[in-house]
Amino acid sequence: MSILFQLIFSGISVGMIYGVIAFGYQLTFATSKTLNFGQGEALALGALVGLTAINFIFGTIWGTYIGVGWSYLLMIPLVLVFGFLQGTVVERLGVRQAITIKSEAGWIMSTIALGIIFKNLAENIWGRDGLKFPSPLPEAAMTVNLGFAEFRVQPMELAIIFGALAIMLAVEFFNRKTVFGKAVIATANDREAAGLMGINTTRVISFSYALSSLTAAFAGVLVAPITLTGATMGVVLGLKAFAVAIIGGLSSGMGVVVGGLILGITETLTGYYISSGYRDVPGLILLLLVLAIKPSGLFGRATIKKL
Amino acid sequence: MLELDNISASYGKVAVLQGISLTVPEHQLVTLIGSNGAGKTTTLRAISGMLRPQSGQILLAGEDISTLPSHLIARRGLAHSPEGRRIFPNLSVKDNLIMGAFLRLTGKRSRGDVAGDIERVFTLFPRLKERHKQLAGTLSGGEQQMLAMGRALMLNPRVLLLDEPSMGLAPKLVEEVFATIHRLKAEKITMLLVEQFAAAALEVADYGYVLENGKIALSGTAAKLRKDSAVQAAYLGGGS
């Protein structure tokens, strides 16, 4: 019983990371029907920039007073700004032209190409080895006792869950409550009509790419303390998050969270009960099933159109 | 206020507009009538920047807008209630109206009283008020049409383009839509109206243009066009 809870908890925390990255895919897909296939690299770059920033902040005279925890918190805004700018660059160089000429596939190749360039850049700056990211929270696992089951959690895993939820809620809140956020939804619904309202939809799409990379960079610094940080850390994560976006549906915010949790939990359970060699298989089978049975995703919906 | 000078436009290789010239004077209601495929919707799309004309000039208050993208044309005070309504299905009714006032809320046009103008739209269309929290995608076709008109009004436009506001509506709703157009005319809003119900359009308009195969075939005061035998035969179901 205890081990089951342990596995589910780890699955949730991994799943939330998938969910956040998939959420980023969704943001750009909504406004432009395109995705950044370099999302994994955006995550890795975010983590590496975060690593440099946290080491710098901690290395200053203040570091000894504020400790790693506060250094980590101070580093986050820098990483968010970096992610935002990086996403803008991807949109400007890789996507805008393809959208303007209504290219069906140009953006696929150009975002992959930019991803590879970013990865090479990162390898040359930070090297090819996995680096240790200082953990802002104690690394020793705490014991959680639910009465009927007892299991151990790493504080950082809890932080991942809350951090992931927080950033997704923040974006949702922005979209639903602010005029600019509503303009994003309007652009997603009908780009031409949004233009008639005076909304600069080119800028909205650029902004959605910026937000998408921002969430990926944030996911990077969330996951970095419990894994090794390096240029290639995002490759597998980005791919799995893409599976999550397909499973959950590219049009549903709730879908990516549930999709992420499903994939995360099946992975940890399979890894333990069957074989760690097969841990990726059930999720991918699920992906194939969803594509066969409900191609719009578990929570995806076809857009309502009334004539 | 709005002037088209020899506008030509095409979709791909198909020429749709072949040298359209027309004028919408301030405070007047001008209607554009013609059969399906004559180019009425295309004319409006060219004006609001949804389609870039190949040649010709479009002057809004004396300034050429023919090469501007839609959002910059809106910024100069042109609102367009497009064919097919094109409301935002995933936003509430009220948020659709707020999007109509986007430029006023973001400082690009003078703000005025946005909340008051939303109330004014609700007075014009009480049904929208009842449903203001509902997602616009759940509205009936008639309600969506009202929303599209209300949303365009929220810009406080200098010129309002209305594309087939009666399309697909039950007769009673068509009457309601025209009653609204009468009311907007009384408020001296400058309008260009495209309509399939030529009789009703000529009833409310000051001036009319008849479009045939991408060219202006005839124009004149609405009173004159109503009496024109060719117009009666072709568009007013007359001849008898």
Interface residues (C-beta under 8 A of the other chain):
Chain A: V179 F180 K182 A183 I185 A186 A188 N189 D190 E192 A193 A194 G195 L196 M197 G198 I199 N200 T201 T303 I304 K305 K306 L307
Chain B: S48 G49 M50 P69 S70 H71 A74 R75 A79 H80 P82 G84 R86 I87 F88 P89 N90 L91 D95 I98 M99 G100 F102 L103 L105 T106 K108 R109 G137 T138 L139 G141 Q144 R151 A152 L155 G168
